[in-house]
Amino acid sequence: MADTHTKLNARYDVTSLRADFPILGEKMRGKRFVYLDNAATSLKPQSVIDAEVSYYTRMGANIHRGAYEFSERATLAFDATREKLAHFINKPADGQIIFTKGSTEGINMVAAGWARRKLTAGDEIVTTQIEHHADLVPWQEVARETGAVLKFLPIDPETGTIRLEDVEKTIGERTRLVAVTAMSNVTGYMPPVREIIRIAHRHNAVVLLDGAQYVSHHPVDVTDLDCDFLVFSGHKMLGPTGTGVLYGKEHLLDQMAPLNYGGDMILKVWNDHSTYKELPDRFEGGTPNIAGIIGLGAAVDYLLNLGMDKIAAHEHELVEYLVERSAGLTDVSVYTAQDPEHRGGIFSFNVEGVHSHDVGAVLDNEGVAVRTGFHCAQPYMRLLGVPGTVRASVYLYTSREDIDTFIDALSKVKEVFR
C-alpha cells in the first residue's frame, strides 16, 4: 500500500472505457448523468452484469454439493474468484480469503470471532476518530463486553493527519488490536498505515485494515504490508452488492469462531456436537451469493486488465484538477487531505450558509450525483466541527468533463440560495 502516487506516461482512454458502463448512457433529471458518489458504491461494467446473468441463465445450481455438470460449472466459477482475489492482493501462502457480504460483515466477523474471545479487561483497542462507523461501533461493543479499553490515535488539528510520534505514544504494551482505515471515506486522507502496522507489530498487536475505500482504487500487496486482517467490499470495486472479502493470516483465523453455523461449513455432526471444515470453508456457512461472487471475479478481471496503478494515477490527476477548479469558488470550505501524496479520490466540502442536503438537491437537478450528510462518520464530523458535508468522489470512469459539469453546477448553488 503505497503512500505516494505513481506517475505514469501510459494512460487509458476514459471516453472509450465509459462505454463499458451502461448506466453512464442514462439521463438524470433530463441531464447528462455525472456520477460522483463512488465512495458509496461503484457503477458496474457490462462484463460484471453479464457474469451474474450467465450464472442464472447457464448454471443456476448451488455450489460444492451437486454431483452434476451445472453445479460443477458454478463451483469452478465461484472458486476461481477466490484465486483471482488472491492474485489481486498478493495473498501470501499463510493467508486466507474469506467471502463476506462486505467490509462491515468482515469487521464484525473479527470482532465477534477473535476480539471477543481474545481480549480481556484492561487490554487496549486502538483506533481513530476518522473511522467509518463500521470500524468503530463493533470495537465499542467488544470493549463494553470484555472490559477492554478503547483508545484513539490523535488527529493533528492543523493538518488533519496522524503523526507517527503520536502513534508511538498511543500504541503500547497493553495494545492487543489496532483497527484503522487505509483511506477516509470523508476526506480521502490516507494514513501512514505501513508505519502503523510496523509499530503495532513491535508491540505484538494485531492490525485490522479497513480497505473499503482504498482497495478499489490503489494497488494492494498484503504480503508487503504485513497486515493481519484486511476487509474490503466488492460493490466499491465494480462488483455486485452483497459481496466482500475478509483476508486474514491463517494462525489468527484458526483462533476465530465462525459467525454463521450451518450448511457447507460442517465436517461432521453428532447429536451433541459438531466439527468444522478447514479454512476458508469454516467461515462460509450457508448458501453464498454465488452470482455476486462470480460477478466479483469479473470485476477483478476488469480492474487487473486496466491496471490498478493506472487507476490510482488517473484519480490522483482528477482530484488535483478538482481542487484546482474549486479554488476559484467563493464561500466554499473544503475538507480534504492537504498533502496530495496522502489524498485519495474524495472531495468533501460545504457551501457557506447552505445545508449539505440543499447543495445535493441543486446538484441533483443538474444531473450530478453526490453524497450528503455525515457519511457514517459522526465522530469525524464533530472533529471537523460540522454537522455534515457534501462529498464528491471519483473513479476510473470519471472524466474531466464530469468535473467541469460538477463545478458549473456548484456555481449555481449560490444563485438558488442567495
N, C-alpha and C positions, 0 to 999 in steps of 0.2 A: 504494500500500500504506500504509494509514493506521496511525499509531501510537496512535490513540485510537479508542474505540468510539462509534458513533453511537447516540444515544438517540432512539428513535422512539416516537411515540404509536400508530402503526399496528402491529398485531400479527397474525400469522396464528393460526388455530385449530389448535393442536397435536393435539388429540383427533381432529378430523376428518381431518387430514393423515396421521395414523398408519394410517388405513385404506388408504392407498395402498401400504403396505409389507406384503405378505402374511405374511412371516416373523414379524412382530410379533404375529400371532394364534396363534403356536405356543406350546407349553409347553416349559419346560426343567426337567428333574428334577421334572416334575409341577407346577411353579410358573409363575406369570406371568413371561414372558420379559422380562428387563431387560437391554438391550444397551448396555454401556458400554465397548466395545472399538473405538470408531470411529477411533482413531488408527491401528489396524491395518488396518481396511477398513470401508467403509460398507455398510449394507444397501441393497437395490435396490428402487425403486418398481415397481409393475406396468407402468408405461409403458415402462421400460427393458427389462424382461423381454419385453414384447410386441414391442418393436422388434427384439430379437435373434431371437425366434421368427419374426417376419414375414420377416426376411431368408431364413431357412432354408425357410420354407413358401411364400413368394410370389416369391422371386428365385432364391436358391441358386447363382447363377453367379459366376464370377470377374469382376474389375473391369478397366477400361481396356483390354480385349483383345477381348471378344466383340462381333461385329457383329450382335447380335440383341437383342430387346426386354428380356429378363430381365437380361442383362449391363448394358444401358444403365440400367435401373432401379437396379441395385446400385451402379453407378458414380455416378449422381446422388446417391443417399442417402449414400454414402461421402464424396464430395466436399463435400456440404452440411455435414457435421460440421466440416470444416476452417473453413468460413466462420462457423459458429456459434462456434467457439472463438476465431476472430479477434475477433469481437464481444465475447466473454466476457472477454478480457484486454485489449481495446482495442489490438490489434496495429497498429503504425504501418506506413506504406507500405514502409519499408525493413527490414521484419522478415518472418520466415517461421515457419510452424508445421509441425513435422515430427512425424509419428506414431511413437510408440515403444511398447514393451511396458510402460513405466512410468518412474518417476523414475530408478531405478537404471540402466536402459539409456541414458537421456538423458545422465546424468553421464558414463557410460563412453564414449559417443559423442564428447563434448567432450574427454575425457581422451585417447582414442586418436587422434581425428581432428584435434584442434587442438593440445592441450598437448604431446603427444609430438613434433609437427612443429615447434613454435614455440619451445619452451623449451630453453635450453642451460645448461651448468654455471654456477652462481652466480646464475641467475635465482631469484626467490622466488615461492613459492606461499603465500599467507596464508589460513588457515582458522581454525577454533576447536575447542576440546575438547568442545563441546556437539553436534557433528555426529552424525548417523546414520552408521553405517559406510559406507553407500553414497556419502557425500560426504566420506569421509576416505581409505578404502583405495585408491581409484583415484589419488588425488593422491600417496599414499605410493609407489605403483608408478611414477608419472610421475617423481617425484623420484629414485627409485632408477635409473631407466633414462636420465635426461637429465643427472643431476648437479645438478638444481635443489634449492633449499633450502626445506624445509617449515617455515613459521613459524606461530605461533598467537597470535591476539588474546587477551590476558589476560582472565580472568573475575574480576571483583571478588569476593573471598572473603566479604565482608559481605553483599552484595546479590545475588550470583549473576548480575550483569549485565555487559554490555560497555560500558565507558566510552569516550566519544569521544576523550578525551585519550590513551587507550591505543591507539586506532585510529590517531590521528595519529602516534604514536611507532613503531608497528609497520609500517605501510604506507609504503614508501619508494621511492626511485628504481630499485631492483632488483626491485621487485614487478611481476610480469607478470600474475598471476592472483589474484583474491580469490574464494574459494568459501565461502559462508556460508548457513546455514539462515535462512529467514524466520520459522520457528517451531519451537522444540524439540519433538521427539516424546517427551521425557521429562517436562519441566516445563510446557510450553506457553509458555515465555518467548519473546517476540518481540523480537529485537534491533533496534536503530535502523538498519535496512537502507538507508533513504533517505540518511542521512548517510554510511554506509559506502560506498555507491556514489559519492556526491559526492567523498569523499576519495580513493577509488581512482582515479577518472577524472582527478582533478587530477594524479595521478602516471602517467597513461596506462596504468593497469592495467585488465584485463578482469575483469568481475564475473559470476560464476555464482550465481544464487539457487536454493537447493533449496526449492521451494514445495510439497513433498509434503503437509505439514501445513497450510499457510496457504491455498493457493488454493481449497481446497474449503470454506472457512469464512468468507472475507472478500472484499470487492470488490478486484479487482486491475486496475491500469492500467499496463501495461508502458511505454506512451508517456511517462507522467508519471514513472514510476520511473527510466527510462533504464537498466535493467539490460541487460547484453549477452547473457546466456543466462538462461533460466528453465526449470526442469523441474518437472513435476507428474504425478501418477498418476490415471488415470481411476477406478480402483476405490475411491479415497478420496473421490470426489465423486459417488457414486451410480451410477457407470458400471461396466461389466464389468471383471473382472480381465484382465490382459494387455493393457491399453491405457494410453497415456500420451502426453505431449507434451514435445517439446523446442522451445522458442521461442528463436530467435537472430536477431541482426542480420545482414542479408544479407552484408555485407562480411566478417564473421567466418565465416559458414557457407561462403562461397566459398573460404576458406583451408583448410577442413577436408577430409580424406579420408573417404569413406564407411566405415562399419563393415561393411556387407554388400554384396558384389558379386554380381550375377546378373541375374535377370529383372526387367523393368519399370523398371530404373534405367539401362538401356543405351540409347545413341543409335545407335552403330554398332560392329560387332565385326569385326575382321580376325583373321588367324591369330596375329599377334604383339602386337596392342594393341587397345584399345577406347576409345571416347569415351562420355561420360555425359550424361544429361539435365540440364536446368536444375533449380534448386530448385523445389519440395521433393522432386521425384521421385528425385533423385540419392541421397537418403538412405533411400529406402524400397524397397530391393531385395527381391524375393520376394513371394509372396502374403501380404498382411497379414491381421490378424484383422478381416475385413470385418464380420462380425456384431457383434463387440465395438465397433468404431469407430462403426457405426450406432447401437448401444446408447448409446455415449458421447454421441452427438448428442442422443439423447432425454434423457439426464441433464442436459446443458447447458440444454435447453429447460425442464426441471423447475426447475432452480436459478434461471434467469433469470425464470421466471414467478413464483416465490416472492419473489425479491429477495435478493441477497447481503447487502445492508445489514441487512435484517430478520433474516437467519440469524445474522449476526455479533452483533446486539443480543440475540437470543434466547439464544445460547450464553453471552454475557457475563453475562446475568442468572442463567442456570443455574449457572455456576461461582461467582458471588458467593453464591448460595444454598447451594451445596455447601460452600464454605469456611465459611459461617456455621453450617450444620448440623454440620459436623465439629468445630467449635471446642469443642463440649461433650464430645467423646470423650477419654477418658484414654489415655495410653500410645500415642498416635498421632503420628508425626513426618511432617509434610507437606513435600513438595519441589515447590514451585510458585513462579511469579514473584510477588514481594512486591507490586509495583506493579500494580493491577488494569488500568491502561491498557496494560500490556505483557504481559498474561496471556491466553493463548488457552484453548480449551476442554479442557484436560488437567489432571488432578488426580492427582499421584503421591504415594504415602505408604508408610509401613511401620508395622506394629504391633510395639511393643517385645516382644522375646523370641519372636517368631513369624516363621518364614521366609515370604517373599512367596508362594511356591508354596502353602504351607499356608493362607494367608489366601485365596488364589484358590480353593482347594478348598472352603472353607467357603462362600464367596460363590456358587460354582457350585451347591452343594447347595440354596441359597436362590433359584436361578433367575437369578442376577446374573452376567453375563459381563464379565470384566475381563481385562487382560493382566498377567502377572507375569514377573519376570526383569530382564535388563539392557537390553531394548528396542533391541538392535543399537546400543548406545551405551556400550561399556565404558570408554572414556576419561572420559566424563561421570560414570559411576558411581564411578570412582576419585576424581574431583574432589569428588564428594559424600561419599565415604568410606563407601559402602555397596556390597554385592555385587549388589543389585537392588532394585526397588521394585514395589509394586502400582500399576497405572495404570488409572484410570477416565477415560474420555474421552466427551464429549457430541457430539451433532449436532442437526440441525434437527428431528428427530422425538423427541428426548429430552424427557421431561416432568418436572415437579416430583414426580409420583408415583414416577417412576423413581429420583429422588434420594432420596426418603423410604425407598423399599424398600431401596436400597443402604445407607443409614445404619443402618437397622434390622438388616440382615444383618450389617453390620460390627460392630455391638454384640455379636453372638453369637460372634465370634472368641475373645474372652477367656473366654467360657463354655466353649468347647471345649478351650482350651489352658491353662486356669488350673491 
